[in-house]
Amino acid sequence: MASMRDIKRRKSSIQSTQQITKAMKLVSTVKLQKAKNRAEQTNPYFQYMYRTVTSMLAKSGTINHPYLKKGESDKKAVVVITSNRGLAGGYNSNIVKLVFDVTVTDPSKIVISGTLAAGDYAGFSINFADYADAIEPCIGLSVDEFSKQVKNSGDARGDSSITPTIAMYPVKEDGTWDETSEYTANGLGYWFDGKSNVSSYGDNCVYFIESGEGSVFVGRYVNIASGTTIKAHFVYAMIEDHSRYVEFIVSGTME
């Protein structure tokens, strides 16, 4: 059971967050109204241009131009527009998840989107059993055996009699694995700063990932503002054979 000190600290943290979000809402309301007014003022211009272009196309007959022909490639470009402001709810993480769900076909990639509840160190768990169809063929182990080896490999950090068999590596922006950074959170786990760089525990931290038996937990640091978004990108790989791995791409938004 939480102590009175922990409860007071949690209460203070929530009240502080409420004050911040209230101020943000007021500012956003004013900005939204201005943006709405500007958008409405462009409507006559849009309607006139639309009628003009429609009239031109109707009188042009068949237009033969390379840019209007279908190419030989089956590839498609996807332009993703997300918000660069807070108070967007789960919009950013949901739109990114949708794009990945549509475009990512690599079976070794597991794409997840979630919400990190309000409160220091709060977050959500990712259960390995839910992704057995990806983990088992990529790692070459049953999901139960994979879970046990993840737990044992984490325990090996404090017990030299245990030989680790699985490692967790953060994935860099260029797609390569960070195999040099030491674990900074519990088990197979890391603390990260706001740019998803591995960090030691401290005030520059924003979130963490920690592995346990059967799941990996994604959590937040203390006093992180509501609306903050993260992207945790990491792999689990067999230490003796890096061709056996599974990749996680986790997008999260903090309440």
N, C-alpha and C positions, 0 to 999 in steps of 0.2 A: 504494500500500500504506500502511496506517495506521502511524503512528509509534509507538514504544514508549510515548511520553507519552499518545497518544490511547488506546492499549490499556489502560493503567493507569487512565486516567480513566473509560473505559467499564466496566472491572471494578469500580471503586469505586462507580460509579453503580448497577450491577446488585446489588452486595452491600447497598448502602443500601436499595434497593427491596425486596430479599428480607427484610431485618430488619423493615421496615415492614409488609409483607404477612403475615409470620409473626405479628406482634403482633395485627394485625387479625383474622386467622383465629382466634386464641385467644379474643379478645373476642367474636367473632361466634358461636363454638361455645357459649359460656356463654349468650349472649342467645337463641340459637336454642332451646336446651333449655328455658329459662324460658318462651319464647313457645309452645313445643310443649305444655308442661305446662298452661299457661293455656287453650290451645285444647281440649285433651282434657277439661278440667274443665267446659267449656260443653256437651259432647256430650249429657249427660242432659237439660239444659234444651232444647236444640235438638230432640231426639227427641220430648219431651213436647209442645212447641209445634207441631211438625209434625203429630203425631197429632190435636191439638186442632183446628187449622185444617182439616185434611182432613175431620174429622168434621163440622165446621160447614158446610163447602161441600157435603158429601154430603147434608145435611138441608135445605139452603137452596133447592134447586130452581134455577130459572132466575133469574139475577141481572141486572137491567137497570139499568146505571149508565153514564153517559157516559165515565168513566175506563176502563171495561172494553170499550169499543167501538173498532173500528178507525177512525182518522181518515181524512180525505180526502187528506191529504198523503202522498206517497211517501217523504218524508225520514225518515232513521233516525238516532238518536243513538248515538254510540259512546263508552262510558266506558272510558278506558285507565288501567290501574293499573300503575305502574312502581315500581322500587325506589328508595328514597332513601338507600341505603347502598352501600358498595363491595362487592367480592367477589361481584358478581352475574353475572360473566362478561359475555356479550354480551346478556343478557336485555333491558336497557333499550333498546339500539339495535335489537335484533331485533323487539321488540314495537312500537316506533315505526315501523319499516320496514313491518311487517305492516299496521298501521293505514293508513299512507299508501298502500301498494299497493292496499288495498281501497277507500279513500275518495277518493284523488286521481285525477281523470280528466282534468285539464288536460294536453294533450299537450306544452305548453311546460315542464312541470315534470319534472325528472329526480330521482328519489328514490333515494338510495344509502345503504347501511349498511356499515361496515367496522371493522376492528380496527387500531389503530396499535400496531405491534410495540414491545416494550421497547427502550429505548435512546434517547439524545439525538438529536433531529431525525429519528427514524424515523417511518414512516407508510405510506401506500399511494397508488398512482396510479389515477386515473380516466381510462381511455382514451376519447377522443371517438368513435373508430370504433365502440365498443360501443353508442353511443347515437345513431347516425346517423339512425335513424327519427324521433327527436325533433328533433335539431339541424337537419337539412337543411330540413324544411318551415317551421320557426320562424325560422331565420336567413335562409333563402333562398340558401344556398350549399351546395356539396358539402362533406362532412365534411373532405375533404382541403384544400379551399380555406379552410374555416373554421379548420382547424388552422394553416395557414400565416399567415393574417391575425392570429390570436392571438399567434403567435410574433413576427411583424413588429411588431405593436403594442407588445409588451413590449420589443423591441429599440429602439423609437423613444424610449424613456426616456433612452437614452444616446447616441442618434444623431439629431441634428436634421434630417438629410437624409431620414429616414423619416417618412412621414405615417401616424399610427395610424388604423385604421378600426374597431377593436373595443375596447370598454372593459369592464372588470369592475367591477361595483358590489356592495358588500355590501347585503343586504336587512335592514331594521330590523324590530323586533318588530311594528310596525303595518303591515308589508307594503310600505312605501315604500322606494325605493332611496336609498342614501347616495351621492350624486353629488358630495359636497364633500371627502370624505377622500382624501388623497393615498396612493398606493401606498407600502407600508412594507416589502414583501418583494420578492424578485427578480421580474423580468418583470411581468406583470399579476398582482399578488399582495399579500397583506396579512398582518400579524401581528394576532392577536386576544388579548384577555384572557379571563378565565374567564366573563365574561358576553357573550362574542362581540362586544365593542366593538372597533373598530379601534384598534390600539396600535402604538407604535414599539417596535422591538426592545429588550428589556430584561427585568428580573426579573418584571414583571407579566404577561408573555406566557404563554400556555398552548399555543396552536397557531398554525399558519400555513397559508395556501394559496398555491401558486405555479403559474403557468401556463407551459407549455412547448409545443413543437410536438407536437401529437398527444395531449396529456394535461394534466391538472391534478393536482398533488401536494398531499395533505393530510398535514401532519407535526406533530410535537409539539416543544415547547420542552424545555430541559434540566431534569432532576430533577422531572418531573411524576409524581405518584403513580399507581400502578396502580389501575384502576377508574374513573379520571376520565373523564367523558363530555363530548362536545362536540356542537354542532350548527352546522355551517357552512352558511350560507344566502347565496347570491350569484347574480348573473346575468351573462351575457355579452350585450352589446347592441351593435348597429351604432351608431356615434357619430352618423351623419347621420340615422338613422331608428330611434328607440327602440321602434317597434312591431315591429321585428325583433329578437327576443331569445329566449334560452333560460335557464331557471331551474334551479339545482341546489340540492337540499336534502340535505345530507350529515350523517348521524349517525355518530359514532365512539366507540369505547371503547378506552381505553389499557391495554395489557397491563402 
